[in-house]
Amino acid sequence: MTGRHTRTRRITSPAGITASAVVAVALAVGGTVGAVRLTAGSEPVRPAAIDLSPTLDPADLASGSPSVSASASPSPTSSPSAKASPTPSRTAQAASRGKPRTSSPTPTPTAKKTTARPVVDTGSCGASFYWQGQMTANGETFNPEAMTAAHKTLPFDTKVRVTNPANGKSITVRINDRGPFIDGRCLDLSRAAFAEIASLDLGHIEVRYEVLG
């Protein structure tokens, strides 16, 4: 049985040597490039930046309705822009404080109405009183409780203010009768009128009278 053996081929020609060198360089360069790619592939992949600006198509510009590119999507880092607050507007009407102010009206003083009658005559004399029921000189029935008096000459219904100087008390009476017919006396008061300014026990007193108009 014949044994097999291998033979090692030797390249001795210059062309063969050159070809072998080129193949070796190619293998070395290929290994280096592969190692670089494997090293670069281990780095984390960073997301590409997204362009949010709308892309306008010429056809959209012609139709007047711009379309936004489908590739645009909101970025997680984008934030909505704040809107400016509306500027308050003022009307053309002037403020109330800017208008001229008028002075407050001055109150017009009103004259006080007085019911006091003017004094047309004054004097002093003696006064007495009477109480008997009778007809007065002006035709009335005498009432001793009414504020009336008798005088010799004053017109009927004249008002006379009678004052007792001893105590300052006064009473206004209406003349409706004639009298008294005793010297030194000019007034004869009703019993009630006399009692307003003096005691009935006195009978008669000195008075000051004022004839009211």
C-alpha positions in Angstrom: 0.0 0.0 0.0 1.4 3.2 -1.0 1.5 6.0 1.6 0.2 9.6 0.8 2.1 12.6 1.7 1.6 16.4 1.0 4.0 18.7 -0.5 4.4 22.3 0.4 4.4 24.6 -2.7 6.9 27.3 -2.6 6.5 30.5 -4.5 9.8 31.6 -5.8 8.7 33.8 -8.6 8.7 37.7 -8.1 5.1 38.0 -9.3 3.9 35.4 -6.8 5.6 37.1 -4.0 4.0 40.4 -4.9 0.5 38.9 -5.1 1.0 37.2 -1.7 2.0 40.6 -0.1 -1.1 42.4 -1.5 -3.4 39.7 -0.1 -1.8 40.0 3.3 -2.1 43.8 3.4 -5.8 43.5 2.4 -6.5 41.1 5.2 -4.7 43.3 7.7 -6.6 46.4 6.6 -9.9 44.6 6.6 -9.4 43.4 10.2 -8.6 46.9 11.4 -11.7 48.4 9.8 -13.9 45.7 11.3 -12.5 46.4 14.7 -13.2 50.1 14.4 -16.8 49.5 13.4 -17.3 47.2 16.3 -15.9 49.7 18.7 -18.1 52.5 17.2 -21.2 50.3 17.4 -20.9 50.1 21.2 -21.6 53.8 21.8 -25.3 54.9 22.7 -27.3 56.0 19.8 -28.4 59.7 20.2 -31.8 60.7 18.9 -31.7 62.9 15.9 -32.9 66.5 16.2 -36.5 67.1 15.0 -37.2 70.1 12.8 -40.6 71.6 13.9 -40.7 74.2 11.2 -43.5 73.6 8.7 -42.5 72.7 5.2 -44.4 74.5 2.5 -45.1 72.8 -0.7 -45.3 75.1 -3.9 -48.7 73.5 -4.6 -49.9 74.5 -1.2 -48.8 78.1 -1.7 -50.8 78.2 -4.9 -54.0 76.9 -3.2 -53.5 79.2 -0.2 -53.6 76.4 2.5 -50.1 75.5 3.7 -49.6 71.9 4.8 -47.3 70.8 7.6 -44.9 68.0 6.9 -46.0 64.6 8.3 -42.5 64.1 9.7 -43.0 67.0 12.2 -43.8 65.8 15.7 -43.7 67.7 19.0 -40.3 67.6 20.7 -40.3 66.6 24.3 -38.1 69.5 25.2 -40.3 72.1 23.4 -42.5 74.3 25.6 -45.5 76.3 24.6 -44.9 80.0 24.1 -46.6 82.3 26.7 -49.2 84.6 25.2 -48.9 88.3 26.0 -51.7 89.6 28.3 -54.1 91.9 26.6 -53.3 95.6 27.0 -56.1 97.4 28.9 -57.7 100.0 26.8 -59.1 103.3 28.0 -62.2 105.0 26.6 -62.0 108.5 25.2 -64.4 109.7 28.0 -62.7 111.7 30.7 -62.6 110.3 34.2 -65.0 111.8 36.7 -62.1 113.3 38.7 -60.9 115.1 35.6 -64.1 116.9 35.1 -64.5 120.4 36.6 -66.1 120.4 39.9 -68.8 122.9 40.8 -69.0 124.5 44.2 -71.7 123.4 46.5 -74.8 125.6 46.4 -74.9 128.1 49.2 -78.1 127.6 51.2 -80.4 130.5 51.0 -81.5 131.7 54.4 -85.2 131.7 54.7 -87.0 134.3 56.8 -88.5 132.8 59.9 -92.2 133.2 60.0 -93.3 134.8 63.2 -96.8 134.8 64.5 -96.0 137.6 67.1 -98.2 140.6 66.6 -96.6 144.1 66.8 -97.2 146.2 69.8 -99.2 149.3 68.9 -99.7 150.7 72.4 -98.5 150.2 75.9 -99.5 151.4 79.4 -100.0 150.6 83.0 -103.2 150.6 85.1 -105.2 148.6 87.6 -106.9 145.4 86.7 -109.6 143.4 88.4 -111.8 140.4 87.5 -115.4 139.4 87.3 -117.3 136.1 87.0 -121.1 136.9 87.0 -122.9 135.3 84.1 -124.2 138.0 81.7 -124.3 139.1 78.1 -121.1 140.9 77.0 -121.2 144.2 75.1 -120.5 142.5 71.7 -123.4 140.1 72.2 -121.6 137.0 73.5 -122.5 135.1 76.6 -119.9 135.8 79.1 -117.7 132.8 79.9 -115.6 133.3 83.1 -113.3 130.4 82.0 -112.4 132.0 78.6 -109.4 134.3 78.1 -111.3 137.5 77.7 -111.4 141.0 79.2 -113.4 144.2 79.2 -112.0 147.6 78.2 -113.6 151.0 78.0 -112.5 152.1 74.4 -110.5 149.3 72.6 -112.2 147.8 69.6 -113.8 144.3 70.1 -111.6 141.3 69.4 -108.4 143.3 70.0 -105.7 141.2 71.6 -104.0 142.6 74.7 -101.0 141.1 76.5 -101.3 141.7 80.2 -98.2 141.2 82.5 -98.0 141.2 86.3 -94.8 143.1 87.1 -94.7 141.5 90.6 -94.0 138.0 89.2 -93.4 138.5 85.5 -96.4 136.3 84.4 -98.3 137.3 81.3 -101.6 136.4 79.6 -103.1 137.4 76.3 -106.8 138.2 76.3 -109.4 139.2 73.7 -111.6 142.3 74.3 -115.3 141.4 74.1 -116.9 143.7 76.7 -116.9 147.2 78.2 -115.6 148.2 81.6 -114.5 148.5 84.3 -116.3 151.6 85.5 -114.1 152.3 88.6 -111.4 155.0 88.7 -107.8 153.8 88.3 -108.7 150.6 86.6 -108.6 150.0 82.8 -109.1 146.3 82.5 -111.6 143.9 83.9 -110.3 140.3 83.3 -112.3 137.1 83.3 -111.7 135.0 86.4 -109.6 132.4 84.6 -107.4 135.1 83.0 -106.8 136.9 86.3 -105.9 133.5 87.9 -103.1 133.0 85.3 -101.1 136.0 86.6 -102.2 136.5 90.2 -104.1 135.0 93.1 -107.9 135.6 93.1 -107.6 136.6 96.7 -105.9 139.9 95.7 -109.1 141.1 93.9 -107.2 143.6 91.8 -103.5 144.3 90.9 -101.4 146.8 89.0 -100.5 145.5 85.5 -98.7 146.5 82.4 -100.5 146.0 79.2 -99.5 145.9 75.5 -102.0 146.3 72.7 -101.2 144.0 69.9 -101.9 144.9 66.3 
